[in-house]
Amino acid sequence: MTAHQSKGRPADDGEALVASAVRQATRRLLPLLVLLYFVNYLDRVNIAFAGPNGMNSELGLTSTLFGVAAGVFFAGYLLLEVPSNLALHRFGARRWIARILITWGVVATAMAYVPDPTTLIVLRFLLGVAEAGFFPGIILYLTYWFPAAHRTRVTALFLTALPVSTALGAVLSTHIIEAADGLFGLSGWRVMFLLEGVPAVVLAVVTWCCLTEGPAQASWLSEPEREALGRRLRAEREQSAASGPGSVRKALTSGRVLTLAGVYFGATYGLYALSFFLPTIVDGFQEQFRTEYSLVERGLINAVPFAVAAVAMLLWSRVRLSDTVRVALPAALGGLAITVTLYLSNPFLATAAVTVCACGVLCSIVGFWALPTSHLAGAAAAAGIGLINSLGNVSGFAAPYISGFLLDTTGTNRPALWAVGICMVLAALATVLLARSSRRRDPPAQPDGAPRPTHTPVSSR
């Protein structure tokens, strides 16, 4: 063996060990995480299917009140996002995620028994309090396991739960509302809340028993695999700590972090507007295009945009582009597509335009999370990711409230869809401007054996 070969072999072996460990972690962890997010997002947005299918009329909700009930979830969610993520960093993902699951499951099932709009709004607020920290906690947890070179693809796999929960959830929720009406003496929409809330409590037990904190605790990895993956992750954390904010306070006041929160707001504005009001938009198709759909047909139409988006986001995560392009291009296309919907006179073409918007939203979100995780580490990562998700998810209140207000005020969906398009295009522009300011700095040197990241580095200054 030559000297050159002997020098190159350990690095080659290290790469192979890291790749093997990542494959096993993907198989072991992702199915459970995807299932958790599926249940999480379904419990968050199933009010969208309850509203036009009995809840609004039974409780006497106007479009504006429905928007408040849908959006107030995020008031509690945003208040506790950063503290919850810091608690996860301190106490461990397994314990804290199990705690989140139990509390949100209890509140979600209680929504089956709401007697009036006030109680509904209070429970939606408490649901947000209970769920606070779940999504950013999982994003943080992925950094404990997956090196930067693998993280975009793994994040895309995790985020498939979002369109799947919206697509499959549309069919599942409308089927429960229709088929289970009268079960336990409850209206169909109440049964839906009950049956879709219980799984979170069950999954809390599964999480407590099955979730592995990090590579060092993974008995299902070999010792060399644990060591190789641990070395790679430590090297990346040291690099991120050196180039990014080094403390919780600096992370919470970083201009880059706050700008990223604004980008995330624009992308998720489109997500929540579609999630909460797509069923109402589909109902409007019946009047606009003078046609009639059954409850299940409406559920299937709601499923189409997100089913296509699930495939699109997985394909997009494999395209070798800078993360700036990964975020900006689909956000801009999605924002333009939703405004095109306003001028289409055919329900099939309108659904196609909404589908392009859904693809744009989800593809931009997949690329987005590579930006903050590339320059945040430790407690600063917990705080920064929590803050970005918290401020970005203000759109979760703004989108349904503004959409409902505009619908009540104007009697048409057009102004609400214009707002979606504008927010998404602004998010694309902010991403490009952020990348331009970042190019003024040279990329930091990479640790030995670590592949150079494909994203555009983001400075903390």
C-alpha positions as CSV (number, residue, x, y, z in Angstrom):
1,M,0.0,0.0,0.0
2,T,1.4,3.5,-0.9
3,A,1.8,6.3,1.5
4,H,-0.9,8.2,-0.4
5,Q,-3.4,5.3,-0.1
6,S,-2.7,4.9,3.6
7,K,-3.4,8.5,4.2
8,G,-6.6,8.5,2.1
9,R,-8.0,5.3,3.5
10,P,-9.1,6.6,7.0
11,A,-11.0,9.5,5.5
12,D,-12.7,7.1,3.0
13,D,-13.5,4.7,5.9
14,G,-14.8,7.6,7.9
15,E,-17.1,8.7,5.1
16,A,-18.4,5.2,4.7
17,L,-19.1,4.8,8.4
18,V,-20.9,8.2,8.5
19,A,-23.0,7.3,5.5
20,S,-23.9,3.9,7.0
21,A,-24.8,5.5,10.3
22,V,-27.0,8.1,8.5
23,R,-28.8,5.4,6.5
24,Q,-29.6,3.5,9.7
25,A,-30.7,6.6,11.6
26,T,-33.0,7.5,8.7
27,R,-34.6,4.1,8.8
28,R,-34.9,4.1,12.6
29,L,-36.0,7.6,13.3
30,L,-37.7,9.1,10.3
31,P,-40.8,6.9,10.3
32,L,-41.7,7.8,13.9
33,L,-40.9,11.5,13.4
34,V,-43.0,11.6,10.2
35,L,-45.9,9.9,12.0
36,L,-45.6,12.4,14.9
37,Y,-45.7,15.4,12.6
38,F,-48.6,13.9,10.6
39,V,-50.7,13.7,13.8
40,N,-49.4,17.1,14.9
41,Y,-50.3,19.0,11.8
42,L,-53.7,17.2,11.4
43,D,-54.7,18.2,14.9
44,R,-53.6,21.7,14.1
45,V,-55.6,22.2,10.8
46,N,-58.5,19.8,11.1
47,I,-60.6,22.8,12.3
48,A,-60.5,23.8,8.6
49,F,-62.7,20.7,7.7
50,A,-64.9,21.1,10.8
51,G,-65.7,24.7,10.0
52,P,-67.7,24.4,6.7
53,N,-69.0,21.0,7.6
54,G,-71.2,21.8,10.6
55,M,-69.1,23.5,13.2
56,N,-69.6,27.1,11.9
57,S,-73.4,26.7,11.7
58,E,-73.7,24.8,15.0
59,L,-71.6,27.3,17.0
60,G,-72.7,30.4,15.0
61,L,-69.3,31.3,13.7
62,T,-68.8,34.0,11.0
63,S,-65.8,33.8,8.7
64,T,-64.0,36.3,10.8
65,L,-64.7,34.4,14.1
66,F,-63.6,31.2,12.4
67,G,-60.4,32.9,11.3
68,V,-59.8,34.0,15.0
69,A,-60.4,30.4,16.2
70,A,-58.1,29.0,13.6
71,G,-55.4,31.6,14.2
72,V,-55.5,32.0,18.0
73,F,-53.7,28.7,18.2
74,F,-50.5,30.6,17.3
75,A,-50.8,33.1,20.1
76,G,-50.1,30.4,22.7
77,Y,-47.8,28.6,20.3
78,L,-45.6,31.7,19.7
79,L,-45.3,32.7,23.4
80,L,-43.7,29.5,24.4
81,E,-41.8,28.4,21.3
82,V,-38.3,29.6,22.4
83,P,-38.6,28.4,26.1
84,S,-39.9,25.0,24.9
85,N,-37.0,24.6,22.6
86,L,-34.5,25.5,25.3
87,A,-36.2,23.0,27.6
88,L,-35.8,20.3,24.9
89,H,-32.1,21.2,24.6
90,R,-31.7,20.9,28.4
91,F,-33.9,17.9,29.3
92,G,-33.6,15.8,26.1
93,A,-35.8,15.3,23.0
94,R,-37.3,12.0,24.2
95,R,-38.7,13.4,27.5
96,W,-39.8,16.8,26.1
97,I,-41.4,15.6,22.9
98,A,-43.4,12.9,24.9
99,R,-44.6,15.7,27.2
100,I,-45.7,17.8,24.3
101,L,-47.6,14.9,22.8
102,I,-49.6,14.1,26.0
103,T,-50.7,17.7,26.6
104,W,-51.7,18.4,23.0
105,G,-53.6,15.1,22.8
106,V,-55.7,15.9,25.8
107,V,-56.6,19.4,24.6
108,A,-57.3,18.1,21.0
109,T,-59.8,15.6,22.3
110,A,-61.5,18.2,24.5
111,M,-62.4,20.2,21.4
112,A,-65.0,17.5,20.7
113,Y,-67.1,19.0,23.5
114,V,-67.0,22.8,22.8
115,P,-70.4,24.4,23.6
116,D,-69.8,27.9,22.1
117,P,-67.3,30.1,20.2
118,T,-65.6,31.3,23.3
119,T,-64.7,27.8,24.5
120,L,-63.5,26.9,21.1
121,I,-61.2,29.9,21.0
122,V,-59.8,29.2,24.5
123,L,-59.1,25.5,23.6
124,R,-57.4,26.5,20.3
125,F,-55.2,28.9,22.3
126,L,-54.4,26.1,24.8
127,L,-53.7,23.7,21.9
128,G,-51.0,26.1,20.7
129,V,-49.5,26.3,24.2
130,A,-49.4,22.5,24.4
131,E,-47.8,22.1,20.9
132,A,-45.3,24.9,21.4
133,G,-41.8,23.7,20.6
134,F,-42.7,20.5,18.7
135,F,-41.7,21.5,15.2
136,P,-38.6,23.5,16.0
137,G,-37.7,20.8,18.5
138,I,-37.7,18.2,15.7
139,I,-35.6,20.5,13.5
140,L,-33.1,20.9,16.3
141,Y,-33.2,17.1,17.0
142,L,-32.3,16.4,13.4
143,T,-29.1,18.4,13.9
144,Y,-28.1,16.0,16.7
145,W,-28.2,13.1,14.1
146,F,-27.6,14.3,10.6
147,P,-24.6,16.1,9.1
148,A,-25.2,19.2,7.0
149,A,-24.7,17.3,3.7
150,H,-27.6,15.0,4.5
151,R,-29.9,17.4,6.4
152,T,-31.9,18.9,3.5
153,R,-32.9,15.5,2.2
154,V,-33.8,14.2,5.7
155,T,-35.7,17.4,6.4
156,A,-37.7,16.9,3.2
157,L,-38.5,13.3,4.3
158,F,-39.7,14.6,7.7
159,L,-41.7,17.4,6.1
160,T,-43.6,15.0,3.8
161,A,-45.9,14.6,6.8
162,L,-47.1,18.1,6.2
163,P,-48.6,17.7,2.7
164,V,-49.6,14.1,3.5
165,S,-51.5,15.1,6.6
166,T,-53.2,17.9,4.6
167,A,-54.0,15.6,1.6
168,L,-54.8,12.4,3.5
169,G,-56.2,14.4,6.3
170,A,-58.7,16.1,4.0
171,V,-60.1,12.7,2.9
172,L,-59.9,11.2,6.4
173,S,-61.5,14.1,8.2
174,T,-64.3,14.6,5.8
175,H,-65.0,10.9,5.8
176,I,-65.2,10.8,9.6
177,I,-67.5,13.9,9.6
178,E,-69.8,12.2,7.1
179,A,-69.7,8.6,8.2
180,A,-69.5,9.0,12.0
181,D,-72.2,11.7,12.4
182,G,-74.2,10.7,15.5
183,L,-71.5,8.4,16.9
184,F,-71.4,8.7,20.8
185,G,-74.3,11.1,20.3
186,L,-72.0,13.7,18.8
187,S,-72.0,15.6,15.5
188,G,-69.6,14.4,12.8
189,W,-67.2,17.2,13.3
190,R,-67.0,16.6,17.0
191,V,-66.3,12.9,16.4
192,M,-63.5,13.9,14.1
193,F,-61.8,16.0,16.8
194,L,-62.2,13.1,19.3
195,L,-60.8,10.4,17.0
196,E,-57.9,12.5,15.7
197,G,-56.8,13.7,19.1
198,V,-56.4,10.3,20.8
199,P,-53.4,9.1,18.7
200,A,-51.2,11.9,20.2
201,V,-51.5,10.4,23.7
202,V,-50.7,6.9,22.4
203,L,-47.7,8.2,20.5
204,A,-46.4,9.9,23.7
205,V,-45.8,6.4,25.1
206,V,-44.1,5.2,21.9
207,T,-41.9,8.3,21.8
208,W,-40.8,7.8,25.5
209,C,-39.9,4.1,24.7
210,C,-38.4,4.3,21.2
211,L,-36.8,7.7,20.5
212,T,-33.0,7.7,20.8
213,E,-31.4,10.9,22.1
214,G,-28.3,10.9,19.9
215,P,-25.6,8.7,18.3
216,A,-23.9,8.1,21.6
217,Q,-27.0,6.3,22.9
218,A,-27.8,4.3,19.8
219,S,-27.2,0.7,20.6
220,W,-28.2,-0.2,17.0
221,L,-25.1,1.5,15.6
222,S,-21.7,-0.1,15.8
223,E,-19.0,1.5,17.9
224,P,-17.1,2.8,14.8
225,E,-20.3,4.2,13.3
226,R,-21.1,6.0,16.6
227,E,-17.6,7.5,16.8
228,A,-17.4,8.5,13.1
229,L,-20.9,10.2,13.1
230,G,-20.2,11.8,16.5
231,R,-16.9,13.3,15.2
232,R,-18.5,14.7,12.1
233,L,-21.4,16.3,14.1
234,R,-19.0,17.8,16.7
235,A,-16.8,19.3,14.0
236,E,-19.9,20.9,12.3
237,R,-21.2,22.2,15.6
238,E,-17.8,23.8,16.4
239,Q,-17.7,25.4,12.9
240,S,-21.3,26.7,13.3
241,A,-20.5,28.1,16.8
242,A,-17.4,29.9,15.4
243,S,-19.3,31.5,12.5
244,G,-22.7,32.2,14.1
245,P,-24.0,33.8,17.3
246,G,-22.3,32.1,20.3
247,S,-25.0,32.7,22.9
248,V,-28.8,32.6,23.4
249,R,-28.9,36.4,23.7
250,K,-26.9,37.0,20.5
251,A,-29.0,34.4,18.6
252,L,-32.3,36.2,19.7
253,T,-31.0,39.6,18.6
254,S,-29.1,38.5,15.4
255,G,-30.2,40.5,12.4
256,R,-29.8,37.4,10.2
257,V,-32.0,35.4,12.4
258,L,-34.7,38.0,12.4
259,T,-34.5,38.3,8.6
260,L,-34.8,34.6,8.3
261,A,-37.9,34.8,10.5
262,G,-39.4,37.3,8.0
263,V,-38.6,34.9,5.1
264,Y,-40.3,32.1,6.9
265,F,-43.3,34.2,7.6
266,G,-43.8,34.8,3.9
267,A,-43.5,31.1,3.0
268,T,-45.7,29.9,5.8
269,Y,-48.3,32.6,5.1
270,G,-49.1,30.7,1.9
271,L,-49.1,27.4,3.7
272,Y,-51.6,28.4,6.4
273,A,-53.9,30.4,4.1
274,L,-54.2,27.3,1.9
275,S,-54.5,24.9,4.8
276,F,-57.2,26.7,6.6
277,F,-59.2,28.2,3.7
278,L,-58.7,25.8,0.9
279,P,-61.9,23.9,1.9
280,T,-63.8,27.2,1.8
281,I,-62.2,28.0,-1.6
282,V,-63.3,24.7,-2.9
283,D,-66.8,25.3,-1.6
284,G,-66.7,28.6,-3.6
285,F,-65.9,26.6,-6.7
286,Q,-69.4,25.2,-6.6
287,E,-71.0,28.7,-6.9
288,Q,-68.3,30.2,-9.1
289,F,-68.4,27.3,-11.7
290,R,-72.0,26.3,-11.1
291,T,-71.3,22.7,-10.1
292,E,-72.0,20.5,-7.1
293,Y,-69.6,18.3,-5.1
294,S,-70.3,15.7,-2.4
295,L,-68.5,16.0,1.0
296,V,-66.0,13.3,0.0
297,E,-65.4,14.8,-3.4
298,R,-64.6,18.1,-1.7
299,G,-62.1,16.2,0.5
300,L,-60.4,14.7,-2.6
301,I,-60.2,18.1,-4.3
302,N,-58.6,19.5,-1.2
303,A,-56.1,16.6,-1.2
304,V,-54.9,17.1,-4.8
305,P,-52.6,20.1,-4.3
306,F,-50.8,18.7,-1.3
307,A,-50.5,15.2,-2.7
308,V,-48.7,16.6,-5.7
309,A,-46.6,18.9,-3.4
310,A,-45.4,15.9,-1.4
311,V,-43.8,14.4,-4.4
312,A,-42.5,17.8,-5.6
313,M,-40.7,18.6,-2.3
314,L,-38.9,15.2,-2.3
315,L,-37.7,15.7,-5.9
316,W,-36.7,19.3,-5.1
317,S,-34.6,18.3,-2.1
318,R,-32.4,16.2,-4.5
319,V,-31.7,19.0,-6.9
320,R,-28.2,20.3,-6.5
321,L,-28.7,24.1,-6.1
322,S,-27.7,26.7,-3.6
323,D,-30.2,27.0,-0.7
324,T,-30.9,30.5,-1.8
325,V,-32.3,29.2,-5.1
326,R,-34.1,26.3,-3.3
327,V,-36.0,28.9,-1.2
328,A,-36.5,31.9,-3.5
329,L,-37.4,30.2,-6.8
330,P,-40.4,28.1,-5.6
331,A,-41.6,30.9,-3.3
332,A,-41.8,33.3,-6.2
333,L,-43.4,30.7,-8.5
334,G,-46.0,29.8,-5.8
335,G,-46.8,33.4,-5.2
336,L,-47.4,34.1,-8.9
337,A,-49.4,31.0,-9.4
338,I,-51.9,31.7,-6.6
339,T,-52.7,35.1,-8.2
340,V,-53.3,33.5,-11.5
341,T,-56.1,31.5,-9.9
342,L,-58.1,34.7,-9.7
343,Y,-58.4,34.9,-13.5
344,L,-59.2,31.3,-14.4
345,S,-62.8,30.3,-15.3
346,N,-62.3,26.6,-15.2
347,P,-62.2,24.6,-11.9
348,F,-59.5,22.2,-13.2
349,L,-57.2,25.0,-14.2
350,A,-57.9,26.8,-10.9
351,T,-57.0,23.6,-9.0
352,A,-53.8,23.3,-11.1
353,A,-52.8,26.8,-10.1
354,V,-53.5,26.2,-6.4
355,T,-51.4,23.0,-6.8
356,V,-48.4,25.0,-8.1
357,C,-48.8,27.3,-5.2
358,A,-48.8,24.4,-2.7
359,C,-45.6,23.0,-4.4
360,G,-44.0,26.4,-4.2
361,V,-44.8,26.8,-0.5
362,L,-43.5,23.3,0.5
363,C,-40.4,23.3,-1.7
364,S,-39.3,26.7,-0.3
365,I,-39.8,25.4,3.3
366,V,-37.7,22.4,2.6
367,G,-34.8,24.5,1.4
368,F,-35.3,27.1,4.1
369,W,-34.3,25.1,7.2
370,A,-30.8,24.5,5.8
371,L,-30.1,28.3,6.3
372,P,-30.4,28.7,10.1
373,T,-29.1,25.2,11.0
374,S,-25.9,25.9,9.0
375,H,-24.7,28.6,11.4
376,L,-26.4,27.9,14.8
377,A,-25.2,25.4,17.4
378,G,-26.0,24.4,20.9
379,A,-28.3,26.5,23.0
380,A,-28.0,29.3,20.4
381,A,-29.4,26.9,17.9
382,A,-32.3,26.0,20.2
383,A,-33.1,29.7,20.8
384,G,-32.5,30.8,17.2
385,I,-34.5,28.0,15.6
386,G,-37.3,28.5,18.1
387,L,-37.4,32.3,17.4
388,I,-37.4,31.8,13.7
389,N,-40.3,29.4,13.9
390,S,-42.1,31.5,16.4
391,L,-42.0,34.8,14.5
392,G,-42.4,33.1,11.2
393,N,-45.5,31.3,12.4
394,V,-47.2,34.7,13.2
395,S,-48.5,34.0,9.7
396,G,-50.5,31.1,11.3
397,F,-52.6,33.8,13.0
398,A,-52.3,36.4,10.3
399,A,-53.2,34.3,7.3
400,P,-56.5,32.8,8.5
401,Y,-57.6,36.1,10.3
402,I,-56.8,38.3,7.3
403,S,-58.3,35.8,4.8
404,G,-61.5,35.6,6.9
405,F,-61.7,39.4,7.3
406,L,-61.2,40.0,3.6
407,L,-63.8,37.4,2.7
408,D,-66.3,38.9,5.1
409,T,-65.6,42.4,3.9
410,T,-65.5,41.9,0.2
411,G,-67.6,38.7,-0.3
412,T,-64.8,37.2,-2.5
413,N,-61.6,35.2,-2.1
414,R,-59.6,37.4,-4.5
415,P,-58.1,39.9,-2.0
416,A,-57.1,37.0,0.3
417,L,-55.3,35.2,-2.5
418,W,-53.6,38.4,-3.6
419,A,-52.2,38.7,0.0
420,V,-50.9,35.1,-0.3
421,G,-49.1,35.9,-3.5
422,I,-47.6,39.2,-2.2
423,C,-46.2,37.6,0.9
424,M,-44.6,34.7,-0.9
425,V,-42.9,36.9,-3.5
426,L,-41.6,39.2,-0.8
427,A,-40.1,36.1,1.0
428,A,-38.3,35.2,-2.3
429,L,-36.9,38.7,-2.6
430,A,-35.8,38.8,1.0
431,T,-33.9,35.5,0.5
432,V,-32.0,36.8,-2.5
433,L,-31.1,40.0,-0.6
434,L,-29.9,38.0,2.4
435,A,-27.7,35.9,0.2
436,R,-26.2,38.9,-1.5
437,S,-25.2,40.4,1.9
438,S,-23.7,37.0,2.9
439,R,-21.5,36.8,-0.1
440,R,-19.4,39.7,1.2
441,R,-17.9,37.2,3.6
442,D,-15.8,34.2,2.5
443,P,-17.1,30.8,3.4
444,P,-15.6,29.4,6.6
445,A,-13.0,26.7,6.2
446,Q,-14.4,23.2,6.5
447,P,-13.2,20.6,9.1
448,D,-11.1,17.8,7.9
449,G,-13.2,15.1,6.3
450,A,-16.4,17.1,6.2
451,P,-17.9,17.8,2.8
452,R,-18.3,21.4,1.8
453,P,-22.0,22.5,2.3
454,T,-24.0,23.3,-0.8
455,H,-25.8,26.2,0.8
456,T,-24.9,29.8,0.7
457,P,-23.3,30.6,4.0
458,V,-25.4,33.0,6.2
459,S,-23.5,35.3,8.5
460,S,-24.7,36.1,12.0
461,R,-23.6,39.7,11.7
